[in-house]
Amino acid sequence: MNKTFFKDMLTNQINLKTVLVLGDLMVDEYITGSVHRISPEAPVPVLNYRERTSKVGGAANVAFNLNALGAKVIVAGVAAMDNCGVWLRTYLSDNNLDCSCIIEEEGRLTTVKTRFATKGQQLFRMDQEKSDVITEETQKNLLSMISSRIHEIDGIVLSDYKKGVFNNPEFVKQIIQLANENDVLVAIDSKSRNIQAFANVDFVKPNNLELEEAVGVRIVDDESLEKAGRIYLEKSGAKALVVTRGSKGISLFRRDCERKDFPAESVQVFDVTGAGDTVISTIALSMICGAAIEEAIQLANLAAGIVISKMGTVPVQNQELLECVNDWQDSK
């Protein structure tokens, strides 16, 4: 890892970059309390309410990660003007993210995942969502908004949680074409099987399970990982495939190159939630600033090591990543 480059990037370059995040915006709600008895009405625990907290989720968490690293961030997607949608816009705006490209679609509620828990143990989850494809009018409006601001954007991250924004492959292709025509880096984090729409993206980042599901190959060893990765890379047409593999680290596939594996940092793991958002944010920003993808992945591994050592979905902050870069380099 080039310590001098990344120190300069984190200190002087990132705050000059603008990234647009387009995707499935969500709110993660947590309702917590205590359980002392079983309901007489049904064999279920009775949760005595204590508090309700909210956090940004889905594509909004990717945007929040980029913001925490120091970039200027434009958030694009769909959210209603219901209570959660208003909270989402307010929370993002209060943290200096640009929400002017978040639009409302008639009949579509804000996607909310509500978790009921006691003493850190989740009892059950309630989802409010509409996951069918967004309307053609919404697609046109989003594309128009992004087109009008493309010259101020250094990179686009597409965050696909299969909640409707990217259900139409032609819409995905239009966004990628717009980015390519304007020399804007474009990266995708997708749970979709419609990978043929990803041609010419700079990189796409599925995790192990998403890779398996996209190509129909169960990954049990290096040989099956190699097979699945090569199929994905060929079918998608992406310039690079970055596979996050949990405790096994990250694997990089490119055409005419051998697979390269990057071991995960050795840290005490408390919570892996949100680590994938941290990885794609760090790689995209590093490449926007001029880093080769191999070095960008090394930095992303460091960033992921920071977030999984904390409880809950917490983005890595610019300063703590800078300190980690110094420690990493000094220890090698």
Buried (B, 14 or more C-beta within 10 A) or exposed (E): BBEEBBBEBBEEBBEEBBBBBBBBBBBBBBBBBEBEEEEEEEEEBEBEEEEEEBBBBBBBBBBBBBBBBBBBBBBBBBBBEBEBBEBBBEBBBEEEBBBEBBBEBEEBBBBBBBBBBBEEEEBEEEEBBBEEEBBEEBBEBBBEBBEEBBEEBBBBBBBBBBBBBBBBBEBBBBBBEBBBEEEBBBBBBBBBEBBEBBBBBBBBBBBBEBBBBBBEBEBEEEEEBBEBBBBBBBBBBBBBBBBBBBEBBBBBBBEEEEBEBBEBBEEEEEBBBBBBBBBBBBBBBBBBBEBEBEBBBBBBBBBBBBBBBBEEBBBBBBEBBBEBBEEBBEEE
